[in-house]
Amino acid sequence: MTERPRRGPGTRCAVLLLTGVSLVLGCRMAGTDGVTPAPQLLAFLPWLIAPAGLGLLCALLARWWPGLVWAVAVLGLLAWYLDPYGKIHEPAGRPLASLRVLTANVEFGRGTPALVPQLRRLHPDLVFVEECERTCRATLDEELAGAYPHRRAVAADGSRGSLILSRFPLRPAAGVPGTMGMPGAVADVRGHAVRVQLAHPAPPLPGQIGLWKRELGRLRAYAAGDTRTPAVLAGDFNASQDHEAFRRILDTGLTDAARLAGHDRTPSWPSRTASVIGTQIDHVLLTPDFSADGARFLRLTGTDHRALVADVTLHGSAGDRNATRGR
């Protein structure tokens, strides 16, 4: 009886690394977010190139040729999925209004002192603030009441509180129900109605993947519910373009402002390591009535999220839309 050859440490290392990466990559290919830990790892899909590359090195050193082919295939697929997802729209109508949008998760209000001077410096027209508890809201009311006379809030403590500040008049509108506050409104942007909706679904914590998917699904339903009125959805989506639940929101016709400005993979969380490793879960999503002129991510002391600032332009009649599909 022939004894099966034993795998050396290099081969075992390659198998372990490539199996883990392949399982996550398989979820991305199948269009599913899977179960824990797949959703959490999907958020960092581009960074899986590191363990896949190490698996390639282990296979090479062990002279395990099937593993070498496996690793090359995995790296090729990861590179393929680095391309931004969604549609790029070119509004056909003439420009109607330019506005600046800012979204910031202030982490239980702790980033509020750093947010205030940025609002004074940048003068955004629409501001979406997540995890804005009572102290945060009181500070923004006191410091910026004159600059932002219009607001919609979900008054709550901890991560449940949230706030929309606006230079434009706001008409009340039903927000999206969720574990954390997600207020909505209709803004009068120089005579043009624009739906505005703050996004802050539950995070994909172990044991709460179903809740996370349901709340992202409600945001998708909001986006798909009225495709005729221009809309801005902004906030901490707790999801990246590598999550199927988030891609389904984009599939309603929305485009990520950061992508339009060439920052589709710029990390926004966690801010302390974003320059080394991170993921983009803070977004400004736009209907095809908008173009984006620029976007940037700002470090705010006291919070684990970077703020996102997007300069966008609202266009008129968008009956003629040219779109190209990304991967």
Secondary structure, DSSP 4 states (H G I P E B T S, - for coil): -PPPPPPPHHHHHHHHHHHHHHHHHHHHHHT---STTHHHHHTTGGGGHHHHHHHHHHHHHHT-HHHHHHHHHHHHHHHHTTSPPSEEEE--SPEEEEEEEEEEE-TTTTTHHHHHHHHHHH--SEEEEES--HHHHHHHHHHHTTT--EEEEE--SGGG-EEEEESS-EEEE-----SS---EEEEEETTEEEEEEEE-PPP--TT-HHHHHHHHHHHHHHHHH-SSS-EEEEEE-S--TTSHHHHHHHTTT-EEHHHHTT-TT---BSTTTTTTS-B--EEEEE-TTEEEEEEEEEE-TT-SSEEEEEEEEEES---S-EEEE--
